[in-house]
Amino acid sequence: MNFSSPSRLILFNKPYGVLSQFTPEGRWRGLKDFIDIPGVYVAGRLDADSEGLLLLTNDGKLQARIADPRYKMEKTYWVQVEGIPDAAALQALRQGVQLNDGPTRAARASLMAPPALWEREPPVRVRQAIPTAWVELAITEGRNRQVRRMTAAVGFPTLRLIRAAIGPHTLDGLAPGTCRECVVPEDGWAST
């Protein structure tokens, strides 16, 4: 990373089917199809089959502050699940659930109205006999496929997963496949 340049923070709305890396791989596209800004690197990851906010920076300290679990940067997700979670399932998510790699930290979890979103390609599979619901889930860790594993652990598999916010940064005003740059003040945390 270039430490002599001013710090940059790029907010990107990652579409479905795009990797959190510049190079494409197999059937998945890479960030180079969308972002032509030299010297920036991904701060954290988002699976190819997930959508939403991805941050990129040229500042190693800022990248660590965003991605390293010890900083407990809250990440908020909108999760479409199969079925309608009851109070017990939401409480389990709030308290932390047991996964195969150990218990998760406590989280914020609540049902939410379906968000106004873009169409996904390919569309989410829907089974007419099974209703779906949207859950807003905020976590402070970032294990591999953690949100999907958490909803499955309480009996409600994830159908669509969108990261809506990382710390104070949100998807507001960002269409899929677009990005915008934020100002990084002297304290090292950017604002939009």
Backbone as ProteinMPNN parsed JSONL, in Angstrom:
{"seq_chain_A": "MNFSSPSRLILFNKPYGVLSQFTPEGRWRGLKDFIDIPGVYVAGRLDADSEGLLLLTNDGKLQARIADPRYKMEKTYWVQVEGIPDAAALQALRQGVQLNDGPTRAARASLMAPPALWEREPPVRVRQAIPTAWVELAITEGRNRQVRRMTAAVGFPTLRLIRAAIGPHTLDGLAPGTCRECVVPEDGWAST", "coords_chain_A": {"N_chain_A": [[0.832, -1.176, 0.0], [0.334, 2.287, -0.553], [1.818, 4.488, 1.453], [2.598, 7.122, 1.446], [0.81, 8.679, 0.101], [-2.24, 10.636, 0.381], [-4.755, 9.358, 2.587], [-7.287, 7.231, 1.308], [-10.696, 6.31, 0.95], [-12.915, 4.126, -0.42], [-16.244, 3.5, -1.169], [-18.148, 0.817, -2.224], [-20.787, -0.7, -3.961], [-21.2, -3.88, -4.097], [-22.151, -6.075, -6.584], [-24.123, -9.129, -6.882], [-22.333, -12.107, -7.608], [-19.777, -11.133, -7.897], [-16.404, -11.141, -6.972], [-14.516, -10.355, -3.957], [-12.081, -9.27, -4.79], [-9.67, -8.126, -7.184], [-9.108, -9.699, -9.399], [-10.775, -11.846, -11.664], [-12.311, -15.101, -11.182], [-12.906, -18.342, -12.154], [-16.348, -18.724, -12.582], [-16.97, -16.297, -11.482], [-16.926, -12.728, -11.455], [-14.412, -10.086, -11.204], [-13.308, -7.268, -9.167], [-12.034, -5.484, -10.862], [-13.605, -5.09, -13.062], [-15.265, -3.07, -12.348], [-14.022, -1.093, -10.772], [-11.609, 1.297, -11.242], [-9.298, 2.361, -9.86], [-6.164, 3.06, -8.967], [-3.965, 1.491, -6.569], [-5.633, 0.933, -4.362], [-7.021, -1.284, -1.907], [-9.003, -4.084, -0.838], [-10.85, -3.852, 2.162], [-11.648, -6.083, 4.25], [-14.015, -8.734, 3.486], [-16.508, -9.969, 1.208], [-18.648, -12.433, 0.317], [-18.92, -13.934, -2.985], [-21.54, -14.617, -3.627], [-22.98, -12.89, -2.119], [-24.237, -9.555, -1.604], [-23.715, -5.957, -1.672], [-22.27, -3.466, 0.572], [-18.861, -2.787, 0.246], [-15.667, -1.938, 1.308], [-12.805, -0.131, 0.228], [-9.359, 0.773, 0.45], [-6.311, 2.741, 0.5], [-4.807, 2.807, 2.697], [-3.079, 1.193, 5.125], [-3.416, 1.098, 7.956], [-6.031, 1.999, 8.269], [-7.326, 0.028, 6.802], [-6.86, -2.205, 8.475], [-8.269, -1.373, 10.75], [-10.876, -1.465, 9.838], [-11.209, -4.149, 8.945], [-10.075, -5.993, 10.807], [-11.023, -8.245, 13.317], [-10.548, -7.65, 16.027], [-11.022, -4.978, 16.424], [-13.701, -4.772, 16.422], [-15.561, -3.659, 14.575], [-18.75, -2.758, 13.682], [-20.897, -4.479, 11.477], [-23.625, -4.311, 9.37], [-26.279, -6.241, 8.179], [-28.776, -7.031, 5.743], [-30.967, -9.575, 5.616], [-32.584, -11.921, 3.749], [-34.624, -14.501, 4.631], [-35.651, -17.949, 4.593], [-38.805, -18.782, 5.634], [-40.385, -17.498, 8.663], [-38.815, -15.96, 11.161], [-39.227, -16.577, 14.636], [-39.722, -15.146, 17.948], [-37.969, -16.554, 19.631], [-35.939, -17.479, 17.896], [-34.85, -15.027, 17.015], [-33.949, -14.052, 19.479], [-31.985, -15.946, 20.06], [-30.119, -15.357, 18.035], [-29.404, -12.814, 18.912], [-28.147, -13.365, 21.348], [-26.032, -14.9, 20.574], [-24.975, -17.65, 18.684], [-24.198, -21.154, 18.562], [-21.718, -22.263, 16.481], [-19.933, -24.451, 14.176], [-17.307, -23.678, 14.508], [-17.2, -22.55, 16.98], [-18.888, -20.411, 19.462], [-20.803, -17.541, 18.422], [-20.362, -13.98, 18.786], [-22.5, -11.805, 20.714], [-25.226, -10.282, 18.985], [-27.034, -7.768, 17.13], [-30.384, -8.199, 16.295], [-33.307, -8.168, 14.367], [-36.651, -8.348, 13.029], [-37.467, -6.922, 9.876], [-39.056, -4.614, 7.611], [-39.467, -5.52, 4.163], [-36.711, -4.366, 2.341], [-36.351, -1.611, -0.009], [-35.087, -2.586, -2.884], [-32.769, -3.307, -5.556], [-33.25, -5.419, -8.439], [-32.124, -8.774, -8.376], [-29.709, -10.595, -10.196], [-28.846, -13.855, -10.808], [-32.417, -14.195, -10.124], [-33.651, -14.576, -6.732], [-34.395, -17.777, -5.477], [-37.707, -18.823, -5.008], [-40.071, -20.441, -3.028], [-43.356, -21.233, -3.324], [-44.941, -22.296, -1.256], [-43.624, -21.691, 1.062], [-43.153, -19.035, 3.199], [-41.196, -15.957, 3.179], [-38.928, -13.833, 5.038], [-37.462, -10.733, 6.169], [-34.512, -9.992, 7.904], [-32.744, -7.796, 9.973], [-29.446, -7.852, 10.764], [-26.779, -7.289, 12.857], [-23.371, -7.593, 13.294], [-20.191, -8.041, 14.997], [-18.004, -9.401, 14.274], [-16.312, -11.385, 11.777], [-16.476, -14.028, 10.514], [-15.972, -16.746, 8.168], [-18.598, -16.913, 5.961], [-20.404, -16.276, 7.971], [-22.942, -14.974, 8.662], [-24.802, -16.389, 7.106], [-24.438, -18.932, 8.193], [-25.258, -18.446, 10.803], [-28.045, -17.803, 10.564], [-28.955, -20.208, 9.527], [-28.368, -21.884, 11.68], [-30.336, -21.233, 13.506], [-32.521, -22.178, 12.245], [-33.47, -20.925, 9.91], [-32.781, -20.655, 6.796], [-30.62, -18.617, 4.762], [-31.615, -16.725, 1.987], [-31.056, -14.443, 0.499], [-28.457, -12.091, 0.813], [-27.383, -9.033, 1.975], [-24.981, -6.641, 2.595], [-25.493, -3.859, 4.412], [-24.286, -1.814, 5.855], [-21.136, -0.653, 7.152], [-19.709, 0.104, 10.039], [-20.068, 3.586, 10.251], [-20.672, 3.884, 7.581], [-22.809, 3.527, 4.773], [-24.98, 1.923, 2.314], [-26.503, 3.869, 1.164], [-27.62, 5.719, -1.571], [-25.978, 4.419, -3.387], [-25.902, 2.662, -6.263], [-26.006, -0.77, -7.439], [-22.796, -1.943, -8.393], [-21.593, 0.531, -8.485], [-19.434, 3.155, -7.181], [-18.186, 5.396, -4.61], [-16.083, 7.978, -3.348], [-14.874, 8.72, -0.071], [-14.111, 11.289, 2.307], [-11.191, 11.184, 4.259], [-10.558, 12.006, 7.43], [-8.101, 13.527, 9.683], [-8.155, 11.925, 12.01], [-8.351, 9.418, 11.029], [-10.694, 8.055, 10.42], [-13.148, 7.739, 8.046], [-15.74, 9.855, 6.734], [-18.932, 10.102, 5.167]], "CA_chain_A": [[0.0, 0.0, 0.0], [1.074, 3.527, -0.667], [1.663, 5.219, 2.701], [2.949, 8.529, 1.272], [-0.351, 9.365, -0.467], [-3.334, 10.857, 1.325], [-5.633, 8.19, 2.762], [-8.49, 7.197, 0.49], [-11.671, 5.276, 1.287], [-13.864, 3.957, -1.508], [-17.423, 2.704, -0.874], [-18.57, 0.138, -3.443], [-21.939, -1.596, -3.829], [-20.791, -5.075, -4.828], [-23.265, -6.889, -7.071], [-24.064, -10.586, -6.804], [-21.475, -12.724, -8.613], [-18.491, -10.439, -7.984], [-15.501, -11.468, -5.869], [-13.9, -9.242, -3.214], [-10.706, -9.179, -5.283], [-9.689, -7.511, -8.516], [-8.974, -10.716, -10.438], [-11.889, -12.793, -11.768], [-11.945, -16.493, -10.911], [-13.993, -19.244, -12.54], [-17.555, -18.057, -13.086], [-17.168, -15.034, -10.776], [-16.216, -11.548, -11.945], [-13.559, -9.408, -10.241], [-13.548, -5.842, -8.962], [-11.467, -4.682, -11.951], [-14.683, -4.777, -14.009], [-16.053, -1.959, -11.806], [-13.226, -0.08, -10.083], [-10.342, 1.597, -11.896], [-8.601, 3.292, -8.973], [-4.924, 2.373, -8.604], [-3.42, 1.565, -5.22], [-6.566, 0.646, -3.274], [-7.172, -2.698, -1.597], [-10.224, -4.4, -0.104], [-10.79, -3.903, 3.626], [-12.683, -7.058, 4.579], [-14.461, -9.529, 2.346], [-17.919, -10.242, 1.045], [-18.717, -13.574, -0.593], [-19.398, -13.651, -4.339], [-22.991, -14.758, -3.675], [-23.564, -11.841, -1.273], [-24.25, -8.237, -2.241], [-23.709, -4.826, -0.771], [-21.168, -2.556, 0.835], [-17.481, -3.242, 0.334], [-14.796, -0.773, 1.441], [-11.448, -0.26, -0.283], [-8.527, 1.877, 0.904], [-4.879, 2.664, 0.243], [-4.215, 3.038, 4.007], [-2.98, -0.071, 5.849], [-3.997, 1.214, 9.301], [-7.478, 2.08, 8.1], [-7.752, -1.299, 6.373], [-6.887, -3.046, 9.667], [-9.345, -0.909, 11.635], [-12.137, -1.911, 9.247], [-11.307, -5.591, 8.742], [-9.584, -6.829, 11.902], [-12.078, -8.482, 14.314], [-10.267, -7.121, 17.372], [-11.566, -3.623, 16.5], [-15.148, -4.957, 16.591], [-16.309, -2.752, 13.7], [-20.067, -3.352, 13.426], [-21.329, -4.635, 10.095], [-25.064, -4.539, 9.37], [-26.739, -7.019, 7.026], [-30.186, -7.293, 5.505], [-30.952, -10.991, 5.279], [-33.861, -12.546, 3.414], [-34.554, -15.884, 5.079], [-36.772, -18.824, 4.309], [-39.592, -18.887, 6.855], [-40.513, -16.259, 9.434], [-38.21, -16.197, 12.478], [-40.014, -16.223, 15.807], [-38.991, -14.425, 18.993], [-36.885, -17.405, 20.148], [-34.84, -17.473, 16.918], [-34.217, -13.712, 17.07], [-33.221, -13.967, 20.74], [-30.779, -16.778, 19.919], [-29.16, -14.579, 17.248], [-28.927, -11.714, 19.767], [-27.267, -13.888, 22.403], [-24.917, -15.611, 19.954], [-25.317, -19.047, 18.42], [-23.067, -22.083, 18.484], [-21.366, -22.735, 15.139], [-18.922, -25.514, 14.261], [-16.023, -23.094, 14.914], [-17.381, -21.892, 18.272], [-20.039, -19.518, 19.571], [-20.673, -16.184, 17.875], [-20.591, -12.892, 19.74], [-23.855, -11.257, 20.718], [-25.514, -9.501, 17.783], [-28.343, -7.119, 17.076], [-31.211, -8.905, 15.318], [-34.727, -7.835, 14.403], [-37.357, -8.431, 11.759], [-37.572, -5.628, 9.213], [-39.862, -4.593, 6.389], [-38.621, -5.757, 2.986], [-36.099, -3.113, 1.873], [-36.497, -1.255, -1.424], [-33.827, -3.044, -3.464], [-32.605, -3.605, -6.968], [-33.468, -6.825, -8.808], [-30.894, -9.553, -8.382], [-29.501, -11.544, -11.304], [-30.169, -14.424, -11.047], [-33.364, -13.933, -9.042], [-33.658, -15.48, -5.586], [-35.387, -18.852, -5.638], [-38.837, -18.67, -4.095], [-40.995, -21.588, -3.0], [-44.668, -20.648, -3.049], [-45.517, -22.817, -0.017], [-42.836, -21.254, 2.225], [-42.983, -17.58, 3.209], [-39.865, -15.443, 3.492], [-38.908, -12.643, 5.878], [-36.2, -9.998, 6.19], [-33.937, -9.77, 9.227], [-31.567, -6.933, 10.047], [-28.516, -8.509, 11.677], [-25.53, -6.528, 12.988], [-22.361, -8.388, 13.981], [-18.902, -7.364, 15.178], [-16.928, -10.302, 13.849], [-16.461, -11.635, 10.353], [-16.039, -15.376, 10.137], [-16.36, -17.212, 6.844], [-20.027, -17.163, 5.751], [-20.967, -16.262, 9.324], [-24.361, -14.635, 8.727], [-25.54, -17.532, 6.552], [-24.385, -20.028, 9.17], [-26.059, -18.065, 11.972], [-29.478, -17.957, 10.306], [-29.213, -21.643, 9.395], [-28.292, -22.487, 13.012], [-31.603, -21.023, 14.21], [-33.576, -22.809, 11.459], [-33.988, -20.067, 8.852], [-31.716, -20.502, 5.802], [-30.503, -17.353, 4.034], [-31.886, -16.726, 0.549], [-30.363, -13.284, -0.08], [-27.679, -11.433, 1.853], [-26.894, -7.722, 1.545], [-24.344, -5.853, 3.659], [-26.054, -2.52, 4.291], [-23.443, -0.805, 6.508], [-19.911, -0.987, 7.885], [-19.552, 1.265, 10.9], [-20.967, 4.681, 9.864], [-20.839, 3.93, 6.128], [-23.975, 2.77, 4.321], [-25.241, 1.807, 0.883], [-27.36, 4.969, 0.716], [-27.248, 6.414, -2.791], [-25.049, 3.638, -4.227], [-26.509, 1.612, -7.076], [-25.089, -1.903, -7.605], [-21.712, -1.756, -9.356], [-21.058, 1.894, -8.443], [-18.646, 3.476, -5.995], [-17.915, 6.803, -4.336], [-14.967, 8.175, -2.431], [-15.152, 9.476, 1.15], [-13.015, 12.052, 2.882], [-10.598, 10.552, 5.439], [-9.992, 13.069, 8.263], [-6.844, 13.236, 10.387], [-8.293, 10.856, 13.002], [-8.24, 8.152, 10.336], [-11.958, 7.389, 10.089], [-13.777, 8.533, 7.001], [-17.161, 10.141, 6.796], [-19.498, 10.292, 3.825]], "C_chain_A": [[0.874, 1.237, 0.0], [0.83, 4.384, 0.577], [2.02, 6.695, 2.563], [1.784, 9.335, 0.693], [-1.371, 9.657, 0.622], [-4.204, 9.602, 1.413], [-6.885, 8.339, 1.917], [-9.387, 6.095, 1.015], [-12.736, 5.275, 0.202], [-14.998, 3.059, -1.017], [-17.913, 2.121, -2.193], [-19.756, -0.754, -3.126], [-21.679, -2.805, -4.72], [-22.018, -5.865, -5.284], [-23.055, -8.376, -6.778], [-23.123, -11.095, -7.905], [-20.13, -12.062, -8.799], [-17.67, -10.796, -6.749], [-14.992, -10.208, -5.186], [-12.416, -9.168, -3.532], [-10.77, -8.659, -6.709], [-9.678, -8.543, -9.64], [-10.193, -11.636, -10.482], [-11.394, -14.226, -11.545], [-13.129, -17.375, -11.259], [-15.164, -18.462, -13.111], [-17.785, -16.681, -12.473], [-16.341, -13.907, -11.39], [-15.362, -10.951, -10.828], [-13.877, -7.926, -10.167], [-13.025, -4.981, -10.11], [-12.502, -4.336, -13.019], [-15.46, -3.531, -13.589], [-15.215, -0.798, -11.285], [-11.882, 0.081, -10.781], [-9.627, 2.69, -11.104], [-7.32, 2.605, -8.522], [-4.587, 2.532, -7.12], [-4.393, 1.358, -4.081], [-6.749, -0.864, -3.143], [-8.423, -2.89, -0.757], [-9.95, -4.46, 1.391], [-11.933, -4.806, 4.082], [-13.147, -7.763, 3.316], [-15.976, -9.631, 2.354], [-18.004, -11.331, -0.013], [-19.295, -13.186, -1.954], [-20.919, -13.73, -4.418], [-23.716, -13.825, -2.705], [-23.416, -10.505, -1.999], [-23.991, -7.16, -1.197], [-22.377, -4.164, -0.561], [-19.828, -3.267, 1.01], [-16.635, -1.975, 0.393], [-13.419, -1.101, 0.896], [-10.655, 0.956, 0.168], [-7.085, 1.665, 0.458], [-4.098, 2.768, 1.554], [-4.242, 1.743, 4.827], [-3.598, -0.024, 7.241], [-5.519, 1.265, 9.226], [-8.035, 0.719, 7.676], [-7.849, -2.239, 7.577], [-8.042, -2.657, 10.587], [-10.709, -1.389, 11.141], [-12.267, -3.427, 9.305], [-10.946, -6.451, 9.939], [-10.65, -6.99, 12.984], [-11.795, -7.886, 15.685], [-10.773, -5.687, 17.538], [-13.095, -3.618, 16.627], [-15.981, -3.937, 15.806], [-17.649, -3.423, 13.354], [-20.381, -3.347, 11.935], [-22.799, -5.034, 10.124], [-25.48, -5.195, 8.057], [-28.248, -7.039, 6.97], [-30.242, -8.704, 4.935], [-32.364, -11.467, 4.974], [-33.728, -14.016, 3.764], [-35.8, -16.637, 4.666], [-37.512, -19.07, 5.62], [-39.646, -17.538, 7.559], [-39.982, -16.513, 10.834], [-39.13, -15.734, 13.609], [-39.122, -15.534, 16.835], [-37.814, -15.241, 19.514], [-35.682, -17.411, 19.194], [-34.103, -16.138, 16.948], [-33.408, -13.549, 18.356], [-31.934, -14.782, 20.679], [-29.712, -16.032, 19.118], [-28.563, -13.456, 18.093], [-27.913, -12.198, 20.803], [-25.995, -14.505, 21.835], [-25.296, -17.074, 19.808], [-24.048, -19.884, 18.318], [-22.893, -22.515, 17.026], [-20.287, -23.794, 15.272], [-17.542, -24.992, 14.645], [-16.155, -22.265, 16.199], [-18.565, -20.951, 18.281], [-19.752, -18.149, 18.945], [-20.845, -15.178, 19.012], [-22.066, -12.495, 19.697], [-24.015, -10.347, 19.503], [-26.806, -8.72, 17.992], [-29.136, -7.825, 15.993], [-32.662, -8.495, 15.484], [-35.334, -8.073, 13.028], [-37.45, -7.027, 11.182], [-38.519, -5.742, 8.029], [-38.941, -4.889, 5.211], [-38.038, -4.436, 2.486], [-36.379, -2.879, 0.389], [-35.155, -1.538, -2.087], [-33.912, -3.172, -4.969], [-32.94, -5.08, -7.2], [-32.124, -7.542, -8.808], [-30.88, -10.471, -9.588], [-28.483, -12.583, -10.868], [-31.103, -14.126, -9.877], [-33.227, -14.965, -7.922], [-34.72, -16.544, -5.818], [-36.47, -18.656, -4.58], [-39.684, -19.926, -4.192], [-42.336, -21.067, -2.51], [-45.242, -21.081, -1.702], [-44.791, -22.331, 1.237], [-42.659, -19.744, 2.172], [-41.526, -17.201, 3.475], [-40.016, -14.208, 4.37], [-37.542, -12.0, 5.754], [-35.783, -9.746, 7.628], [-32.795, -8.779, 9.076], [-30.676, -7.52, 11.131], [-27.211, -7.723, 11.683], [-24.562, -7.336, 13.847], [-21.056, -7.604, 14.08], [-17.735, -8.307, 14.923], [-17.165, -10.627, 12.391], [-15.915, -12.981, 9.944], [-16.557, -15.728, 8.745], [-17.847, -17.579, 6.826], [-20.815, -17.141, 7.067], [-22.47, -15.988, 9.36], [-25.205, -15.793, 8.202], [-25.563, -18.693, 7.552], [-25.212, -19.71, 10.409], [-27.551, -18.267, 11.718], [-29.841, -19.434, 10.134], [-29.238, -22.321, 10.767], [-29.582, -22.3, 13.807], [-32.79, -21.472, 13.359], [-34.16, -21.998, 10.323], [-32.887, -19.793, 7.824], [-31.784, -19.164, 5.062], [-30.773, -17.578, 2.551], [-31.131, -15.603, -0.161], [-29.695, -12.529, 1.06], [-27.072, -10.148, 1.3], [-26.249, -7.034, 2.738], [-24.758, -4.407, 3.437], [-25.145, -1.446, 4.878], [-22.205, -1.441, 7.113], [-19.607, 0.244, 8.715], [-20.529, 2.342, 10.455], [-21.28, 4.728, 8.368], [-21.97, 3.016, 5.681], [-24.042, 2.72, 2.794], [-26.029, 2.981, 0.315], [-26.798, 5.653, -0.525], [-26.301, 5.668, -3.716], [-25.803, 2.54, -4.975], [-25.523, 0.445, -7.191], [-24.054, -1.615, -8.69], [-21.129, -0.36, -9.373], [-20.286, 2.122, -7.149], [-18.577, 4.977, -5.816], [-16.8, 6.871, -3.312], [-15.406, 9.034, -1.263], [-13.905, 10.23, 1.567], [-12.513, 11.304, 4.12], [-9.956, 11.657, 6.269], [-8.731, 12.604, 8.983], [-6.962, 12.105, 11.396], [-8.34, 9.476, 12.371], [-9.554, 7.45, 10.067], [-12.746, 8.28, 9.173], [-15.246, 8.759, 7.267], [-17.656, 10.395, 5.381], [-20.047, 11.677, 3.666]], "O_chain_A": [[2.004, 1.226, 0.49], [-0.254, 4.946, 0.734], [1.765, 7.462, 3.491], [1.783, 10.562, 0.791], [-1.372, 9.007, 1.667], [-4.364, 8.877, 0.431], [-7.467, 9.419, 1.82], [-8.902, 5.061, 1.474], [-13.376, 6.293, -0.059], [-14.742, 1.971, -0.502], [-18.076, 2.85, -3.172], [-19.738, -1.485, -2.135], [-21.906, -2.766, -5.93], [-22.833, -6.277, -4.458], [-21.947, -8.811, -6.465], [-23.126, -10.561, -9.014], [-19.409, -12.378, -9.745], [-18.171, -10.76, -5.625], [-15.031, -9.122, -5.765], [-11.591, -9.018, -2.632], [-11.809, -8.745, -7.363], [-10.194, -8.277, -10.726], [-10.606, -12.156, -9.445], [-10.209, -14.516, -11.703], [-14.226, -17.189, -10.732], [-14.996, -17.641, -14.012], [-18.694, -15.965, -12.893], [-15.197, -14.113, -11.793], [-15.557, -11.264, -9.654], [-14.617, -7.393, -10.993], [-13.511, -3.87, -10.317], [-12.305, -3.401, -13.795], [-16.232, -2.99, -14.38], [-15.644, 0.354, -11.348], [-11.113, -0.873, -10.898], [-9.385, 3.788, -11.605], [-7.388, 1.644, -7.755], [-4.878, 3.557, -6.503], [-4.028, 1.582, -2.927], [-6.65, -1.613, -4.116], [-8.856, -1.979, -0.052], [-8.957, -5.036, 1.833], [-13.056, -4.341, 4.276], [-12.72, -7.425, 2.212], [-16.631, -9.407, 3.373], [-17.488, -11.167, -1.118], [-20.062, -12.229, -2.062], [-21.534, -12.994, -5.19], [-24.922, -13.955, -2.496], [-22.579, -10.352, -2.888], [-24.042, -7.418, 0.005], [-21.469, -4.272, -1.385], [-19.685, -4.201, 1.799], [-16.857, -1.042, -0.38], [-12.919, -2.211, 1.076], [-11.205, 2.053, 0.263], [-6.689, 0.56, 0.088], [-2.868, 2.813, 1.537], [-5.316, 1.256, 5.18], [-4.233, -0.988, 7.669], [-6.208, 0.642, 10.034], [-9.098, 0.31, 8.142], [-8.816, -2.992, 7.692], [-8.715, -3.526, 11.141], [-11.594, -1.686, 11.944], [-13.323, -3.942, 9.674], [-11.476, -7.554, 10.071], [-11.138, -5.994, 13.519], [-12.735, -7.638, 16.441], [-10.939, -5.221, 18.665], [-13.699, -2.582, 16.905], [-16.977, -3.418, 16.309], [-17.673, -4.522, 12.8], [-20.164, -2.359, 11.233], [-23.178, -5.98, 10.816], [-25.086, -4.762, 6.974], [-28.924, -7.06, 7.999], [-29.64, -8.991, 3.9], [-33.239, -11.422, 5.838], [-32.837, -14.703, 3.264], [-36.856, -16.053, 4.423], [-36.916, -19.514, 6.6], [-39.037, -16.564, 7.115], [-40.625, -17.209, 11.619], [-39.726, -14.658, 13.552], [-37.922, -15.362, 16.619], [-36.761, -14.676, 19.811], [-34.537, -17.355, 19.641], [-32.873, -16.108, 16.911], [-32.317, -12.981, 18.339], [-30.902, -14.35, 21.194], [-28.535, -16.065, 19.474], [-27.368, -13.174, 18.006], [-26.936, -11.507, 21.093], [-24.992, -14.621, 22.539], [-25.877, -17.663, 20.719], [-22.968, -19.371, 18.023], [-23.812, -23.064, 16.419], [-19.774, -24.016, 16.368], [-16.687, -25.772, 15.064], [-15.332, -21.391, 16.471], [-19.182, -20.711, 17.244], [-18.617, -17.673, 18.941], [-21.404, -15.496, 20.061], [-22.78, -12.82, 18.749], [-23.055, -9.722, 19.053], [-27.568, -8.989, 18.921], [-28.631, -8.032, 14.89], [-33.189, -8.474, 16.596], [-34.65, -8.011, 12.006], [-37.505, -6.05, 11.929], [-38.753, -6.834, 7.509], [-37.759, -4.548, 5.252], [-38.782, -3.489, 2.233], [-36.613, -3.82, -0.369], [-34.19, -0.805, -1.871], [-34.991, -3.146, -5.561], [-32.915, -5.885, -6.269], [-31.106, -6.969, -9.199], [-31.901, -11.05, -9.958], [-27.342, -12.222, -10.58], [-30.646, -13.838, -8.771], [-32.749, -16.078, -8.139], [-35.814, -16.247, -6.298], [-36.185, -18.364, -3.418], [-39.979, -20.414, -5.283], [-42.436, -20.524, -1.41], [-45.959, -20.309, -1.066], [-45.276, -22.53, 2.351], [-42.084, -19.22, 1.218], [-40.731, -18.021, 3.935], [-41.09, -13.61, 4.44], [-36.584, -12.624, 5.298], [-36.592, -9.339, 8.462], [-31.975, -8.9, 8.166], [-31.098, -7.67, 12.277], [-26.605, -7.515, 10.632], [-24.88, -7.715, 14.974], [-20.839, -6.635, 13.351], [-16.604, -8.025, 15.321], [-18.156, -10.168, 11.822], [-15.0, -13.068, 9.125], [-17.465, -15.082, 8.222], [-18.294, -18.444, 7.579], [-21.771, -17.897, 7.244], [-23.202, -16.713, 10.033], [-26.223, -16.136, 8.804], [-26.589, -19.35, 7.728], [-25.805, -20.61, 11.003], [-28.249, -18.837, 12.556], [-30.918, -19.859, 10.552], [-30.037, -23.23, 10.994], [-29.894, -23.108, 14.681], [-33.938, -21.187, 13.701], [-35.23, -22.332, 9.814], [-32.145, -18.82, 7.954], [-32.866, -18.651, 4.776], [-30.232, -18.5, 1.939], [-30.632, -15.78, -1.272], [-30.277, -12.347, 2.129], [-26.351, -10.159, 0.302], [-26.887, -6.859, 3.775], [-24.426, -3.801, 2.418], [-25.211, -0.29, 4.459], [-22.216, -2.599, 7.528], [-19.285, 1.302, 8.175], [-21.715, 2.054, 10.291], [-22.09, 5.551, 7.942], [-22.085, 1.88, 6.141], [-23.274, 3.378, 2.092], [-26.203, 3.074, -0.9], [-25.653, 6.107, -0.535], [-25.862, 6.219, -4.725], [-26.287, 1.59, -4.359], [-24.318, 0.652, -7.054], [-24.385, -1.11, -9.763], [-20.253, -0.076, -10.19], [-20.451, 1.401, -6.165], [-18.867, 5.741, -6.737], [-16.6, 5.953, -2.517], [-16.203, 9.958, -1.423], [-12.787, 9.851, 1.221], [-13.313, 10.842, 4.934], [-8.924, 12.2, 5.875], [-8.347, 11.438, 8.901], [-5.988, 11.389, 11.63], [-8.365, 8.469, 13.079], [-9.548, 6.343, 9.53], [-12.988, 9.447, 9.482], [-15.908, 7.963, 7.934], [-16.906, 10.842, 4.513], [-20.563, 12.018, 2.602]]}, "name": "protein", "num_of_chains": 1, "seq": "MNFSSPSRLILFNKPYGVLSQFTPEGRWRGLKDFIDIPGVYVAGRLDADSEGLLLLTNDGKLQARIADPRYKMEKTYWVQVEGIPDAAALQALRQGVQLNDGPTRAARASLMAPPALWEREPPVRVRQAIPTAWVELAITEGRNRQVRRMTAAVGFPTLRLIRAAIGPHTLDGLAPGTCRECVVPEDGWAST"}
